[in-house]
Amino acid sequence: MKIAIGQYKKQLAIFLIILVVSISYGQTLLMYFWQDDAAVIFKLQHIAEPAGSYGLGPFGEGPYKYTITPFIPFYQFFGLNPFGYFFVGLLLYFISVVCIYFLSKDFFDNKKIAFFSTLIFAAGYIGSHSMFKISNSWQNSLGLSLAVLMLWSLVKFLKSGQFKFFVLSLLLFFISVHFVFIRSHSLIFLVLILDAIFRLVPFKISEFFKFILRQIPFWIIFYMYYLKNETVGATAFSGIKSQLIQGKIEIFSTLFATAGNVFFPTNFQNWLINLFSNNIQNLTLFFFSLSAWLIYYFFGLKQITKFIALLLFFFCFMLNKYFYNQNLYWYRNSENLLSGALGMYIIVFVLILSFSLWRNFKLLSLGLFFGLSIIVTQIFGYFIQYPEATFDTTHRYLYYAFVGYALILGSLTYLSFFILKEKKIFKNYTFVPFLPIFLIILMNTLLSFRYQHTFVTERSHPTQKFYETLKMQVPNFPKDSIFYFDIASDSKSQSQFRDFFSVGSMPETTAIAIYYGVDRYDLSMVTDYEELLSKLAKDRTKIDQLYTFYYGASLGLVDTSEKSRQLFQHGSSAQILLMKQTSQNSASLLTDSLSPLAPIHLSFKAKISPLPEIKYPYLTNSPATFSQSEKLQMIAYLLSKLKYYANVKVDTLSEWKFQEKVNLADNNLESSWRGHRIYWHDHQKEQLTIDLGEVKNVNRVLWMNWNHTLTPTVYTILASPDGQSWKVVKEVRGGEKKDGEWVEDRFDSTPARFVRMDIAGTLSNDAPAISEFEVVDSSFSDVDINAALNFLENPFANIQNELEMNNLLSQISPLLRFNVSVITDKTTVTTKVPVNELSVFSPFSVILKPVGLKISNITVDGPVGPLKLEIDLAEARNISLEEAQKSGVIKEFKEN
């Protein structure tokens, strides 16, 4: 039996590698076009035209030049069949596996290390997202194969001195940089390190000059492609340099965290965090230190080296806590803290082991150091582009770093085998040294298999079914058609739909266009109901070219086009709604024929009146307690706030689609303004100007932060009576603000009609975003704004007597609101309607814009307090687009 196995050892090794690759990535053959894949197919259908990042012609231009070129001959055979593309992607991955075998074999001069390194890489999982899209798998696998062959030829030269291998390595470096530009920006560091560890250790001055001469041609190529002109990551890299000059070393936190995710799968880290919770950091330090000590003992390291290692681990522990305590928005949760700690600990562990093995195991020592260098440099290449991002284990950017992981584990496996053999431990159980590596291979293979299975069932299959259903429901369509998709509100449906259409550098319509053989500009796609109304209002003839759908993960794609067209053109007849009183100030309006596909006009007569008998003091359990004078002052402020929103005008330097400048003063906390991202990138400034309509004495501004990462942090507030002469009233250098946090900036009272905010910096150096902006009259200097807003939520709290109640009611009625809510199978949409006058039946009319497939209920809720709601008559109907347009409820959106 042993003889038979020995005879077929090579065949068994090859079979095992093929088997592992098949298990780890075989399910990619079941995948479907996803996200950026639509851009690839579109470009193949329109080779001569410019298409997103791919540029003009069959070779393209820019950073993604040549990305599309290898697909061109295959498209003639595969067309829209994804199997063929993914099959080629799998073959290319296998080629990269073979290349890694040759690199490790010639680096270590050892086939066993080469076999284990290759088997580890074959198991996949790390960087596995590279294999899930044809837009990545072909480019990444081809690029990695070229890079590994370049390193292999350089190793051959450095070991043999044969000049032909140097020429080959230089040629392969040029080919990698030229044809796989976007993935080869960090290879120069590996050329430098590989040459240095083989020829400059130990250091010799004569070798140093030869080293410089060898490096020059590589660096000339690197300079011409990456440094001569501003290229990928240049802006972010200048930001990193600026922070380092200021001593902000915490910028490196994500670099360590990503390294930790290479070595230790992200989902295992999450499992440990859930298991050990608050103790995870201390336990990680303890178990890692203990494990490292035992491994160092096993490999025969000196006591002093082990103690130095423990000190360095503790230093990393404290450094990681320092990073965390800076409260960086990108490094503030348990996941970041654990992955950062693991990255630091493992880097220190490998470095110490590498240096300690130099005397007795030179090649293994170099292999550990070079493997670590591959990981760090290939992460660094993306770190300089996205310094605030921590990449998960499966992220495609970790694909090249995976090679270093494989070399390190292959080296450690052989070293364990060698030492156990020398010490004659487990001599009758020769498989024991290989158990850890086989467990890691098994773990990665199973993780990869499971992850792909989830991906296929939850992303690929739904995507395929979605487009097959769409093609069946709409076999063809006229040019300039509008596709509207309403998506169920659950996270699974929302996530799946995003995956159907995230096409990167091209419009989302690209994902539809490829199945109909048309241009992506031959149709428009809308997912926002307000935007749909806006588009149709500009050209009502488009109703005949409208296709509407509802998508839910469990329901699939439902065609609502015919019903939508009918309602937008003609509306529906009015119906009397059955009223059901649900409480003293709430009622339900029942309907069985209204549709959420078109706007609804609801009219009703209602009366809000005080309850006939009120027990005083009223609502004494409320925590808010204000004197009568304070309440009257707050009401006066809130009434002035209504006047402010009715008269104010807003202007900005730029605006972003769906986040237009009008949202800055619409008294709606759900909407927001954001500066145009490209304008911010080009000018690094933004400006918003408030026109109050008349000169007033003002002494503060209030603004609600929209998103913490887009917080304005460096800004100046200016005031002007005429819009010409400006006075700086406040300069601010602040920090991060929470999502939805109100920010108050006070200054000395000054007469002004115009108030301006000049923004020069944001937390993430992206275009700023603000939900609301209010300028406050100086006469309300003593009013606590947050207290006033809280008071409005429950104005009748702690009323002591009838006189106080009557005084309050006489003042507050303009501030009271009905909440009219449409409840559909998707969500609840609420509109606020002013009460205006108490104790009188008054007519009310409101346009409702629900979403979903079916309306289950309409509710009317009166203000909270000792009030009674009475509804006399309610009727509703779907209105046509023309009627909605005349009613003035259709918003206008700016294109980016």
JOVEN-V52734 format. One record per backbone hydrogen bond with DSSP energy under -0.5 kcal/mol. CO is the residue of the C=O (numbers start at 1). NH is the residue of the N-H. If there is no record, write none. Layout:
co=(CO/CO)
nh=(NH/NH)
This chain:
co=(1/2/3/4/6/8/9/10/11/12/13/14/15/16/17/18/19/20/21/22/25/26/27/28/34/35/36/36/37/38/39/40/41/42/44/46/48/51/52/53/54/55/56/59/61/62/63/64/66/68/68/69/71/72/74/74/75/78/80/81/81/82/83/84/85/86/87/88/89/90/91/92/93/94/95/96/97/98/99/100/101/102/103/104/105/105/110/111/112/113/114/115/116/117/118/119/120/121/124/125/127/128/129/133/133/134/136/137/138/139/140/141/142/143/144/145/146/147/148/149/150/151/152/153/154/155/156/157/161/162/162/163/164/165/166/167/168/169/170/171/172/173/174/175/176/180/180/181/184/186/186/187/187/188/189/190/191/192/193/194/195/196/200/204/205/206/207/208/209/210/211/212/213/214/215/216/217/218/219/220/221/222/222/223/223/231/233/234/235/236/237/238/239/240/241/242/243/244/247/248/249/250/251/252/253/254/255/256/257/258/259/260/265/266/267/268/269/270/271/272/273/276/277/279/280/281/282/283/284/285/286/287/288/289/290/291/292/293/294/295/296/297/302/303/304/305/306/307/308/309/310/311/312/313/314/315/316/317/318/319/320/321/322/323/323/324/328/331/333/334/335/336/337/338/339/340/341/342/343/344/345/346/347/348/349/350/351/352/353/355/357/361/362/363/364/365/366/367/368/369/370/371/372/373/374/375/376/377/378/379/379/380/382/382/386/389/392/393/394/395/396/398/400/400/401/401/402/403/404/405/406/407/408/409/410/411/412/413/414/415/416/417/418/419/420/421/424/426/429/431/431/432/434/435/436/437/438/439/440/441/442/443/444/445/446/447/448/449/450/451/452/453/454/455/455/456/459/460/461/462/463/464/465/466/467/468/469/470/478/481/482/482/483/484/485/486/490/491/492/493/494/495/496/497/498/498/499/501/503/507/508/509/509/510/512/512/513/513/513/519/522/522/524/526/527/528/529/530/531/532/533/534/535/536/539/540/541/542/543/545/547/548/548/549/550/551/552/556/556/558/558/560/561/562/563/564/565/566/566/567/568/568/575/578/580/583/584/585/586/586/587/588/588/589/590/594/595/599/600/600/601/602/603/604/605/605/606/607/607/608/609/614/618/618/619/619/627/628/629/630/631/632/633/634/635/636/637/638/639/640/641/642/643/644/649/651/656/659/659/660/661/662/663/664/668/673/674/676/677/678/679/680/686/687/688/689/689/690/690/691/696/696/697/698/699/700/701/702/703/703/704/704/705/707/708/709/710/711/713/714/714/715/716/717/717/718/719/720/720/724/727/727/730/732/738/741/743/743/744/745/750/752/753/754/755/756/756/757/757/758/758/759/761/761/762/768/769/770/772/774/776/776/777/778/780/783/784/785/786/787/788/789/790/791/792/794/796/798/799/799/801/802/803/804/805/806/807/808/808/809/812/812/813/813/816/818/818/819/819/820/821/821/822/822/823/823/827/828/829/831/833/835/842/844/846/846/848/854/857/858/859/860/861/865/866/868/870/873/874/875/876/877/878/880/881/882/883/884/884/885/889)
nh=(5/6/7/8/9/12/13/14/15/16/17/18/19/20/21/22/23/24/25/26/28/29/30/31/37/38/39/40/41/42/43/44/45/46/47/49/57/54/55/64/61/51/60/66/64/65/182/67/70/71/72/72/75/76/77/78/79/81/82/84/85/86/87/88/89/90/91/92/93/94/95/96/97/98/99/100/101/102/103/104/105/106/107/108/109/110/114/115/116/117/118/119/120/121/122/123/124/124/126/128/130/131/132/136/137/138/140/141/142/143/144/145/146/147/148/149/150/151/152/153/154/155/156/157/158/159/160/161/163/165/166/167/168/169/170/171/172/173/174/175/176/177/178/179/180/183/184/184/187/189/190/190/191/192/193/194/195/196/197/198/199/200/202/208/209/210/211/212/213/214/215/216/217/218/219/220/221/222/223/224/225/226/227/227/228/234/237/238/239/240/241/242/243/244/245/246/248/247/249/251/252/253/254/256/257/258/259/260/261/262/263/264/269/270/271/272/273/274/275/276/277/279/280/283/284/285/286/287/288/289/290/291/292/293/294/295/296/297/298/299/301/300/306/307/308/309/310/311/312/313/314/315/316/317/318/319/320/321/322/323/324/325/326/326/328/327/331/328/337/338/339/340/341/342/343/344/345/346/347/348/349/350/351/352/353/354/355/356/357/358/361/365/366/367/368/369/370/371/372/373/374/375/376/377/378/379/380/381/382/382/383/384/385/386/389/391/395/127/129/398/399/402/403/404/404/405/406/407/408/409/410/411/412/413/414/415/416/417/418/419/420/421/422/423/425/424/427/429/432/434/435/435/438/439/440/441/442/443/444/445/446/447/448/449/450/451/452/453/454/455/456/457/458/459/460/461/463/464/465/466/467/468/469/470/471/472/473/474/481/524/484/547/526/549/487/551/494/495/496/497/498/499/500/501/501/502/35/503/506/510/511/512/513/514/515/516/516/517/518/522/480/481/483/485/529/532/533/534/535/536/537/538/539/539/542/543/544/545/546/482/484/560/561/486/558/488/556/552/558/550/560/564/565/566/567/568/569/570/571/571/881/882/876/590/588/586/869/862/582/583/860/580/590/858/578/855/598/879/602/848/877/846/875/844/872/873/842/609/870/839/868/616/798/799/622/798/631/632/633/634/635/636/637/638/639/640/641/642/643/644/645/646/647/648/691/689/659/656/674/663/664/665/666/773/671/770/656/680/681/682/683/684/759/653/757/651/691/692/755/649/698/752/778/750/747/776/745/774/705/743/771/772/740/710/711/764/769/763/734/760/761/732/758/729/730/756/727/753/754/726/719/729/717/715/741/705/703/745/746/701/698/696/692/720/690/718/758/688/759/716/760/686/713/714/765/675/706/673/704/702/699/700/780/781/783/785/788/789/790/791/792/793/794/794/795/797/799/800/617/618/805/806/807/808/809/810/811/811/812/813/815/816/816/836/835/820/833/821/861/831/823/859/824/829/856/857/824/830/822/820/818/837/606/604/602/848/600/825/823/589/821/587/819/867/611/609/607/605/577/603/575/601/572/884/885/886/887/888/889/888/891)
